[in-house]
C-alpha cells in the first residue's frame, strides 16, 4: 500500500498537480457563461461537468508529462529542478511515456463523448500542448505559447456547452494567455543565469531582468484589458467588472512583491495567481447568479 501511495505522490509531484488551479476556474467561467447564453442558467449538467474536468485534467497531465520528458536533459543540471521525479530517478522515461499515452487516450475519448467539434479539435489541442517544451529551445515566444495553452481552457468551455467557439471565449482566451505569459516571465527569472548557460531562449536569459519585468507588466495590462472586454461582451454586469478590478489589484501586488525581492517569486507565482483565478471565477459566478 505504501508503495502505491508513494507512486501516486511521485506522479502528482511530476505534474505539479496543485498548479491545476490556474486554468480550471477559467474553464468553469466559460462553461457557466455559455450555459447562461444557452438556457439562462448556470447549471451545466453532470455530464458536461464530469467530461469537462476529465478533459482539463488529462490535457494538463499530458502537457506536464511531455514537458518533463523533453526537458530531462535541461533539468538534470539545474539545481532548482534536482528534486523532480523525472530527474532524481523516482519515475523512469518509460513510465512517463506510458503516462503521456494514457492521458492522451483519456483526453481524446472524453472529447468524443462531448460533441463532434470537441473530438475534431482533440488532436490539434494535444499537438499544441506538446510543442511548448520545444519552443524554449529556439524561440523567446515560449512564454506566449504556454499562455495560449492555458488560454485554450475558456475556448474549451464554449465548445463543451455550445458546440461552437463564441467570441467571448476567444476574448477570455487572450486574457488568460497574457496573464499566464506575464507570470511565467516572472517565474523564469529564477532560471535566468542557468538558461544563459545552456543556451535556452527565455526572455530573462536574452534580455535581462528589467526588460522581463517590463514585458511581464505589459502582458498583465493586456490581460486586464481583455478581461474587461470579456465582461463587457459576456452576459455579465457590475459584479463581474468588480472582479476584474480585484484581479488587477492582485497582479499589481504580485509585481510589487517580485520587484522588491526576487526570492518571493514562488509566493507571487503560485499563491497570488492561484487566488486570482479562484476570485475571478467567484465574481463571475456570483454575477451570473445575481442576474
Steps between C-alpha positions, in 0.01 A plus 500: 500500500781741587660424164185610314462808718858602428452441127188719495689766694784484247257538209330800663844647560597433138204693359488760784132419546437795732559736205182365336328782687621751242290390200201313647315808633514659155357183345209521744453873434468428130267204552271699730486795261419264212229334707339837577510586129344164412228457763526797738640285780846433642417132549707316238392146586696208644615368161657829389654553844648150513632492144629857525703422812631172353609680182666782694687270738611251234613780266706660774644165607599436138659843460697489825625146441613586147676804640679295765601233249634746243672718762678220686835592344450866595370437850770250590763766569267771630522513884140625522376189318719243676209358704265441206400131464609503136850609607570315824394161362173449685312477167674359192460613140294196402254569785467865399440399138229256609342775712503733196333242274238413763399862552492567126258209456283621789490852355405387149235255625349761732489748213321241286220474755460881519419592139636489145692827522670402825608169345623669181711743705639242743813402303589858394469602866732219611751605234486858626552388858797285399701761309550743789808316625663520158441875464729601786791341313475735201256785568422757768131458413486197730343715774211594270465142377461384860249780555295391199500140625327614819289742297345205318298427816236773440467395135448143618222621728314650206550189287381266778173686567416663166677278250664808347757768578328820614676839489490540880714185537758631252527828693532313831758274337711805414467629856615169645779478241654832600438439870686169482780637283544784749541280806710247306742781417532574871544132580773470235709761683601220737681319216641805323867414558454129435307565177784722380750226581320226305383724215125502558301780342305625799439874507688547832803322353497705181396844624565511875289556809388860441370428151328189636327695775381758249370238253330310782323816615401577139356150459297544818367837384382329181349218706295745708384683186385174343324402824314831498404438136384150593261616773371768263427248224375217725158510673648645818467820701659716769603212727709353219663838434586517872661158466728627225600797716586269791700279262690804376585594859632148564723526194626838621587344835674212323730739314564703812610186687728376221663839441575530869649152540561236231506232771123552535432388141358165613251678726397739225484222241289242680323664792385824340419354157316212662290748697446712190349223288266391781395856584438578133279191473305583817424855386381382157294218650332729753431754226338238279287374790403855601387588149 
